Amino acid sequence: MHFHGADISYAGLWKSVQEKTRTLDVSKGDRVAYLGYNSPDMLALLFALARLGAILVPLNWRLTAAEHRTILEDCKPKWIFCDADFEVHGMSLGIPIGKNGSKGKVQPFTGSDADDILIVYTSGTTGKPKGAVLTQSALIWNGFNSIHAHDLGQADHVLTALPLFHVGGLNNQTLPALLAGATVTLHRRFDPGQWLADVAARKPTISLLVPATIQAVISHPDWAKTDLSSLKMLNAGSMVIPDSLIRAFHERGVPVGQIYGCTETAPIATVLLKEDAMRKLGSAGKPAPHCEVKLVEGEVWVRGPNVMRCYWNDPAATAEALTADGWFRTGDLARTDEEGYFWIMGRSKDVIISGGENVYPAELENVLADCSAIAEAAVIGIEDRKWGEAACAFVVLKENSKLDESAVLSLFDGRLARFKHPRRIVFVDSLPKNAMGKVQKFDLKRQVADS
């Protein structure tokens, strides 16, 4: 592993795990929170807790103290570990600060594959985060799914820039790379210039980005001159990826695969392999080897050993999300083509029913993403007296661009049926997003309601 200019061998990482195992004052089932940027220390803490049968709660460092307190009150961790940048913030949260070596006692190694190891709080697209509980076994099976998705082996070199507090950064490539014996270059946090510099200098074979970070990379001044030839593929992790972002990498000769899933599926549910990336641009691929995926009235359901055990301390939400025979209802809508590839259409709650017709925001967002004057856009449904609902597009223009509403509306002419066209365009300076760059559409709906 390479981090902050230093190389850490597998033996060195294992030494850190052993030290943390000896010094952690926890019992089986205890929760331990971590607040900080990406660090090998967090990985060592995770492995040590796994040996002891305890649970890691990675905290999104972008959240406020009030939001952190809500999460901590729900899961009640025994300790919180913070890196130096967050010690003052951490001390304000009312949880004892853990310090390596200061609170230790020898603990029996009681952890097993069946034990809970992670509580990852969802991004809260409904406004209230829930803690998805993942077992050690779920992480292992997800690792095998990832090895398949990335054609991952010991010769590979993974560049991790997404935050480890989310399953995308932690479970999608980083832990699977360690499982496969590959090399990992770990960034403390995402920076498009640093990502491009390390692709050129360290020559990784694989990396993972989400739409917001892909946009940042291809908009960076160094994009055109950076040598990307070491990348055998880039994987994109999100529900829907604008085609224009994928094409930017394809034009540079880098296939863009896709990983579809969510926090509750650890996250890998379907994968688009690199050999299919060019001909199935925009598809979420086929089910990963170690889980089942099916459509029930258009909604994606997932079942397998990678699926969460429950939502922490929330039996009602668990019962709503998980069927008695183990299927997880994702709330996402999809279709399959004649070859069995999945195409994600959006969230079931986001579907706009206009005059009895279904309108999927992702279709409109793809059109807007193709416009060179638009930096980003999001589409929601709003009340309409005539049609029941209509589409409303929130648009962020690029600097010095001067599109008006009529110009934006004209983008849809000949591209989509008239009933799908937005009835309203709202120009904004930015879109509200969570830590993974997903637009918080409930915030957009509030903006419309308040206007």
C-alpha positions as CSV (number, residue, x, y, z in Angstrom):
1,M,0.0,0.0,0.0
2,H,1.2,3.5,-0.8
3,F,-0.1,6.4,1.3
4,H,1.1,10.0,1.7
5,G,4.5,9.3,0.0
6,A,5.2,6.1,2.1
7,D,5.0,2.5,1.2
8,I,3.4,0.0,3.6
9,S,3.9,-3.7,3.1
10,Y,1.3,-6.3,3.8
11,A,3.5,-7.3,6.8
12,G,3.6,-3.7,8.0
13,L,-0.2,-3.5,7.7
14,W,-0.6,-6.8,9.6
15,K,1.8,-5.4,12.4
16,S,-0.6,-2.4,12.8
17,V,-3.6,-4.7,13.0
18,Q,-1.9,-6.8,15.7
19,E,-1.0,-3.7,17.7
20,K,-4.5,-2.4,17.5
21,T,-5.9,-5.8,18.5
22,R,-3.8,-5.8,21.6
23,T,-4.6,-2.3,22.7
24,L,-8.4,-1.9,21.9
25,D,-10.6,-2.0,25.0
26,V,-13.7,-3.5,23.4
27,S,-15.9,-6.5,23.8
28,K,-17.8,-8.5,21.3
29,G,-20.6,-6.5,19.7
30,D,-19.2,-3.1,20.9
31,R,-19.4,-0.3,18.4
32,V,-16.4,1.9,17.6
33,A,-16.7,5.1,15.5
34,Y,-14.0,6.5,13.2
35,L,-13.9,10.1,12.0
36,G,-11.2,11.1,9.6
37,Y,-9.9,11.2,6.1
38,N,-8.8,8.0,4.4
39,S,-6.0,6.4,6.2
40,P,-4.3,2.9,6.6
41,D,-5.1,3.4,10.4
42,M,-8.8,3.1,9.6
43,L,-8.2,-0.2,7.7
44,A,-6.1,-1.6,10.5
45,L,-8.8,-0.6,13.0
46,L,-11.4,-2.4,10.9
47,F,-9.4,-5.6,10.8
48,A,-8.6,-5.4,14.5
49,L,-12.3,-5.0,15.4
50,A,-13.1,-8.0,13.1
51,R,-10.7,-10.2,15.1
52,L,-12.5,-9.1,18.3
53,G,-16.0,-9.4,17.1
54,A,-16.7,-5.7,17.4
55,I,-18.2,-3.2,14.9
56,L,-16.8,-0.2,13.1
57,V,-19.0,2.8,12.4
58,P,-17.3,5.0,9.8
59,L,-18.5,8.6,10.0
60,N,-18.9,10.9,7.1
61,W,-16.5,13.8,7.9
62,R,-18.6,16.2,5.8
63,L,-21.5,16.1,8.3
64,T,-22.1,18.6,11.0
65,A,-21.7,17.9,14.7
66,A,-25.5,17.8,15.1
67,E,-25.8,15.1,12.3
68,H,-23.0,13.1,13.9
69,R,-24.7,13.2,17.3
70,T,-27.9,11.8,15.7
71,I,-25.9,8.9,14.3
72,L,-24.0,8.3,17.5
73,E,-27.1,8.4,19.6
74,D,-28.5,5.7,17.4
75,C,-25.5,3.3,17.5
76,K,-24.0,4.3,20.9
77,P,-20.3,3.5,20.2
78,K,-18.0,2.9,23.1
79,W,-15.1,4.9,21.5
80,I,-14.6,7.3,18.7
81,F,-11.2,7.4,17.0
82,C,-10.4,10.6,15.1
83,D,-7.4,11.6,13.0
84,A,-5.7,14.9,13.8
85,D,-7.8,17.0,11.6
86,F,-11.0,16.1,13.5
87,E,-9.9,15.7,17.1
88,V,-11.6,19.0,18.2
89,H,-14.8,18.1,16.4
90,G,-14.7,14.6,17.8
91,M,-14.3,15.8,21.4
92,S,-17.5,17.8,21.0
93,L,-19.6,14.7,20.3
94,G,-19.8,13.3,23.8
95,I,-18.1,10.0,23.1
96,P,-14.8,9.0,24.7
97,I,-11.9,9.5,22.4
98,G,-10.0,6.3,21.7
99,K,-6.2,6.6,21.6
100,N,-4.0,3.8,20.4
101,G,-2.3,2.0,23.2
102,S,-3.8,4.0,26.0
103,K,-6.9,2.0,27.0
104,G,-5.8,-1.5,26.2
105,K,-6.1,-5.0,27.6
106,V,-5.6,-8.4,26.1
107,Q,-8.7,-9.5,24.4
108,P,-9.7,-13.0,23.2
109,F,-10.1,-13.4,19.4
110,T,-13.8,-14.1,19.3
111,G,-14.7,-12.6,15.9
112,S,-16.2,-14.8,13.2
113,D,-17.6,-14.6,9.7
114,A,-21.1,-14.4,11.0
115,D,-20.4,-11.3,13.2
116,D,-21.4,-7.8,12.4
117,I,-18.4,-5.7,11.3
118,L,-19.8,-2.5,9.8
119,I,-22.7,-0.1,10.4
120,V,-22.7,2.2,7.5
121,Y,-25.2,5.0,7.6
122,T,-27.0,5.6,4.4
123,S,-26.8,9.0,2.7
124,G,-30.3,9.8,3.8
125,T,-31.9,10.4,0.4
126,T,-35.2,10.4,2.3
127,G,-33.8,12.9,4.9
128,K,-33.2,10.4,7.7
129,P,-30.0,8.2,7.7
130,K,-30.3,4.5,8.5
131,G,-27.5,2.3,9.7
132,A,-27.0,-0.7,7.3
133,V,-25.4,-3.6,9.3
134,L,-23.0,-5.7,7.2
135,T,-21.4,-8.9,8.5
136,Q,-17.8,-10.0,8.0
137,S,-19.2,-12.7,5.7
138,A,-20.9,-10.0,3.6
139,L,-17.6,-8.2,3.1
140,I,-15.9,-11.4,2.0
141,W,-18.6,-12.3,-0.5
142,N,-18.7,-8.7,-1.8
143,G,-14.9,-9.0,-2.2
144,F,-15.3,-12.0,-4.5
145,N,-17.9,-10.1,-6.5
146,S,-15.4,-7.2,-6.8
147,I,-12.6,-9.5,-7.9
148,H,-14.9,-10.7,-10.7
149,A,-16.1,-7.1,-11.6
150,H,-12.6,-5.7,-11.9
151,D,-10.8,-8.8,-13.1
152,L,-8.7,-8.2,-10.0
153,G,-5.5,-10.1,-9.2
154,Q,-2.1,-9.7,-7.5
155,A,-0.6,-7.9,-10.5
156,D,-3.2,-5.1,-10.3
157,H,-2.7,-1.7,-8.7
158,V,-5.9,0.0,-7.4
159,L,-6.0,3.8,-6.9
160,T,-8.5,4.7,-4.2
161,A,-9.6,8.3,-3.9
162,L,-13.2,7.9,-2.8
163,P,-13.9,8.2,0.9
164,L,-13.6,5.0,3.0
165,F,-16.5,6.0,5.2
166,H,-18.7,4.9,2.3
167,V,-19.1,1.3,1.0
168,G,-18.0,2.6,-2.5
169,G,-14.5,3.7,-1.3
170,L,-14.1,0.9,1.3
171,N,-15.7,-2.2,-0.1
172,N,-15.8,-1.7,-3.9
173,Q,-12.1,-1.9,-4.5
174,T,-9.9,-1.2,-1.5
175,L,-10.8,-4.3,0.7
176,P,-11.1,-6.5,-2.4
177,A,-7.7,-5.4,-3.6
178,L,-6.2,-6.5,-0.2
179,L,-8.1,-9.8,-0.5
180,A,-6.6,-10.4,-3.9
181,G,-3.1,-9.4,-2.8
182,A,-3.0,-6.4,-5.1
183,T,-1.3,-3.0,-4.6
184,V,-3.3,0.0,-3.3
185,T,-2.5,3.6,-3.6
186,L,-4.7,5.4,-1.1
187,H,-5.5,9.1,-1.2
188,R,-6.5,10.9,1.9
189,R,-9.3,12.6,0.0
190,F,-10.3,13.1,-3.6
191,D,-8.5,15.7,-5.6
192,P,-8.8,15.6,-9.4
193,G,-5.3,17.0,-10.0
194,Q,-3.8,14.5,-7.6
195,W,-5.8,11.6,-9.1
196,L,-4.5,12.5,-12.6
197,A,-0.9,13.0,-11.3
198,D,-0.9,9.5,-9.6
199,V,-2.4,7.8,-12.7
200,A,0.5,9.2,-14.7
201,A,3.2,8.6,-12.1
202,R,2.1,5.5,-10.2
203,K,0.4,3.8,-13.2
204,P,-2.6,2.1,-11.5
205,T,-4.5,-0.5,-13.5
206,I,-7.9,0.2,-11.9
207,S,-9.7,3.0,-10.2
208,L,-13.3,3.9,-9.2
209,L,-15.0,7.2,-9.5
210,V,-18.6,8.5,-9.3
211,P,-20.2,11.0,-11.6
212,A,-19.2,14.1,-9.7
213,T,-15.6,13.0,-9.5
214,I,-15.5,11.9,-13.1
215,Q,-16.8,15.4,-14.1
216,A,-14.0,17.0,-11.9
217,V,-11.3,14.8,-13.6
218,I,-12.3,15.5,-17.2
219,S,-12.8,19.2,-16.5
220,H,-9.3,19.5,-15.0
221,P,-6.6,21.4,-17.0
222,D,-4.4,18.3,-16.9
223,W,-7.0,15.9,-18.3
224,A,-6.0,16.1,-22.0
225,K,-2.2,15.7,-21.4
226,T,-2.3,13.0,-18.7
227,D,-1.2,9.5,-19.8
228,L,-4.1,7.1,-18.9
229,S,-2.6,4.1,-20.7
230,S,-1.9,2.1,-17.5
231,L,-5.7,1.9,-16.7
232,K,-7.1,-1.4,-18.0
233,M,-10.5,0.0,-17.0
234,L,-12.2,2.6,-14.9
235,N,-15.2,1.6,-12.9
236,A,-18.1,4.0,-12.2
237,G,-20.1,3.5,-9.1
238,S,-23.6,5.1,-9.0
239,M,-27.1,4.4,-10.0
240,V,-27.1,6.3,-13.3
241,I,-24.0,7.6,-15.0
242,P,-24.5,10.3,-17.7
243,D,-23.4,8.9,-21.1
244,S,-21.3,11.9,-21.8
245,L,-19.0,11.2,-18.8
246,I,-18.5,7.6,-19.9
247,R,-17.7,8.6,-23.5
248,A,-15.0,11.0,-22.3
249,F,-13.0,8.0,-21.0
250,H,-13.9,5.8,-23.9
251,E,-12.5,8.4,-26.3
252,R,-9.2,8.1,-24.4
253,G,-9.2,4.4,-24.8
254,V,-10.2,3.5,-21.2
255,P,-13.3,1.2,-20.9
256,V,-15.7,2.3,-18.2
257,G,-17.4,-0.5,-16.4
258,Q,-20.2,0.0,-14.0
259,I,-21.0,-1.2,-10.5
260,Y,-24.6,-1.0,-9.5
261,G,-25.7,-1.5,-5.9
262,C,-26.2,0.3,-2.7
263,T,-25.0,0.5,0.9
264,E,-27.3,-2.3,1.9
265,T,-25.8,-4.7,-0.8
266,A,-22.2,-4.0,0.4
267,P,-22.4,-2.6,-2.5
268,I,-22.0,-4.8,-5.5
269,A,-25.1,-6.2,-7.1
270,T,-24.6,-6.0,-10.8
271,V,-21.5,-5.4,-12.8
272,L,-20.7,-4.3,-16.4
273,L,-17.4,-6.0,-17.3
274,K,-14.7,-4.2,-19.3
275,E,-15.2,-6.4,-22.3
276,D,-18.9,-5.2,-22.5
277,A,-18.2,-1.5,-21.6
278,M,-18.1,-0.1,-25.1
279,R,-21.0,-2.0,-26.6
280,K,-23.3,-1.6,-23.6
281,L,-22.5,2.0,-22.7
282,G,-24.7,3.1,-19.8
283,S,-25.8,-0.4,-18.8
284,A,-25.4,-1.6,-15.2
285,G,-24.4,-5.0,-16.5
286,K,-25.5,-8.4,-15.2
287,P,-25.8,-9.8,-11.6
288,A,-22.5,-10.3,-9.8
289,P,-21.6,-14.0,-9.4
290,H,-22.5,-14.4,-5.7
291,C,-25.9,-12.7,-5.6
292,E,-29.3,-12.9,-7.4
293,V,-31.0,-9.9,-9.0
294,K,-34.5,-9.8,-10.3
295,L,-37.2,-7.2,-11.2
296,V,-40.5,-7.2,-9.4
297,E,-42.9,-4.8,-11.1
298,G,-39.8,-3.0,-12.4
299,E,-38.2,-2.6,-9.0
300,V,-34.7,-4.2,-8.5
301,W,-34.6,-6.8,-5.8
302,V,-31.3,-8.3,-4.6
303,R,-30.5,-11.5,-2.6
304,G,-27.2,-13.0,-1.5
305,P,-24.6,-13.3,1.2
306,N,-23.5,-9.7,0.5
307,V,-26.8,-8.2,1.6
308,M,-27.1,-6.4,4.9
309,R,-28.4,-8.2,8.0
310,C,-30.7,-5.4,9.1
311,Y,-30.9,-1.7,9.7
312,W,-29.5,-1.0,13.1
313,N,-32.1,-0.4,15.8
314,D,-34.8,-0.1,13.2
315,P,-37.0,-3.2,12.9
316,A,-39.7,-1.4,11.0
317,A,-37.4,-0.2,8.3
318,T,-35.8,-3.6,8.2
319,A,-39.1,-5.4,7.7
320,E,-40.0,-2.9,4.9
321,A,-36.7,-3.4,3.1
322,L,-36.1,-7.2,3.5
323,T,-38.5,-10.0,2.6
324,A,-38.9,-13.1,4.7
325,D,-36.9,-15.1,2.2
326,G,-34.0,-12.6,2.1
327,W,-34.7,-10.3,-0.9
328,F,-33.7,-6.7,-0.4
329,R,-36.0,-4.2,-2.1
330,T,-33.8,-1.5,-3.5
331,G,-36.4,1.0,-4.5
332,D,-34.6,1.4,-7.8
333,L,-36.3,0.9,-11.2
334,A,-34.7,-0.9,-14.1
335,R,-35.4,-2.8,-17.3
336,T,-33.5,-5.6,-19.0
337,D,-32.6,-5.9,-22.6
338,E,-32.7,-8.9,-24.9
339,E,-29.3,-10.1,-23.6
340,G,-30.3,-9.9,-19.9
341,Y,-28.3,-6.7,-19.2
342,F,-29.8,-4.3,-16.6
343,W,-30.5,-0.7,-17.3
344,I,-31.2,1.5,-14.2
345,M,-34.0,4.0,-14.8
346,G,-34.0,5.8,-11.4
347,R,-35.6,5.6,-8.0
348,S,-39.2,4.4,-7.8
349,K,-39.9,7.5,-5.6
350,D,-38.5,9.7,-8.3
351,V,-40.7,8.5,-11.2
352,I,-42.8,11.3,-12.5
353,I,-46.3,10.3,-13.6
354,S,-47.4,12.9,-16.0
355,G,-50.9,12.4,-17.6
356,G,-50.7,8.7,-16.8
357,E,-47.3,8.3,-18.5
358,N,-44.1,7.4,-16.6
359,V,-41.3,9.9,-16.9
360,Y,-37.9,8.8,-15.7
361,P,-35.7,11.7,-14.5
362,A,-32.5,9.9,-15.7
363,E,-33.7,10.2,-19.3
364,L,-33.9,14.0,-19.1
365,E,-30.7,14.3,-17.1
366,N,-28.9,12.4,-19.8
367,V,-30.1,15.0,-22.4
368,L,-29.0,17.9,-20.2
369,A,-25.6,16.3,-19.5
370,D,-24.9,16.3,-23.3
371,C,-25.1,20.1,-23.4
372,S,-21.6,21.7,-23.3
373,A,-22.9,24.8,-21.6
374,I,-24.4,22.9,-18.6
375,A,-22.2,21.9,-15.7
376,E,-24.7,19.6,-14.1
377,A,-28.4,19.2,-13.8
378,A,-31.1,17.2,-11.9
379,V,-34.8,16.6,-12.6
380,I,-37.6,16.1,-10.1
381,G,-41.4,15.9,-10.3
382,I,-43.6,18.8,-9.3
383,E,-47.3,19.2,-9.0
384,D,-49.1,20.2,-12.2
385,R,-52.8,21.1,-12.3
386,K,-53.3,19.7,-15.8
387,W,-51.1,16.6,-15.8
388,G,-50.9,15.7,-12.1
389,E,-47.1,15.9,-12.2
390,A,-44.6,17.4,-14.5
391,A,-40.8,17.4,-14.8
392,C,-38.8,20.3,-13.3
393,A,-35.1,20.6,-14.2
394,F,-32.6,22.3,-12.0
395,V,-29.7,23.5,-14.1
396,V,-26.2,24.7,-13.1
397,L,-24.5,26.5,-16.0
398,K,-20.8,26.5,-16.7
399,E,-19.0,29.7,-16.1
400,N,-19.7,32.4,-18.8
401,S,-22.5,30.3,-20.3
402,K,-25.7,32.1,-21.1
403,L,-28.6,29.7,-21.7
404,D,-32.1,30.8,-21.0
405,E,-35.1,28.7,-20.3
406,S,-36.2,28.4,-23.9
407,A,-32.7,27.3,-25.0
408,V,-32.7,24.6,-22.3
409,L,-36.2,23.4,-23.3
410,S,-35.1,23.2,-27.0
411,L,-32.5,20.6,-26.0
412,F,-35.3,18.0,-25.7
413,D,-36.8,18.6,-29.2
414,G,-36.4,15.4,-31.2
415,R,-34.7,13.6,-28.3
416,L,-37.6,12.8,-26.0
417,A,-41.4,12.6,-26.4
418,R,-43.2,15.8,-25.7
419,F,-44.9,14.6,-22.6
420,K,-41.4,14.0,-21.0
421,H,-40.2,17.5,-21.5
422,P,-39.8,19.6,-18.4
423,R,-42.4,22.2,-17.7
424,R,-40.1,24.3,-15.6
425,I,-36.4,25.2,-15.6
426,V,-34.7,26.4,-12.4
427,F,-31.2,27.9,-12.7
428,V,-29.1,27.4,-9.5
429,D,-25.5,27.9,-8.5
430,S,-25.1,24.4,-7.3
431,L,-27.0,21.2,-6.5
432,P,-27.3,19.8,-3.0
433,K,-25.3,16.5,-2.7
434,N,-24.2,13.9,-0.3
435,A,-20.7,12.8,0.3
436,M,-20.7,10.5,-2.8
437,G,-21.8,13.2,-5.1
438,K,-25.5,12.0,-5.3
439,V,-28.0,14.8,-5.7
440,Q,-30.3,15.1,-2.7
441,K,-33.6,15.4,-4.5
442,F,-35.6,15.8,-1.4
443,D,-33.8,19.1,-0.9
444,L,-34.7,20.2,-4.4
445,K,-38.3,19.4,-3.7
446,R,-38.2,21.5,-0.6
447,Q,-36.8,24.4,-2.7
448,V,-39.7,24.1,-5.1
449,A,-42.2,23.9,-2.2
450,D,-40.7,27.0,-0.6
451,S,-40.6,29.1,-3.7
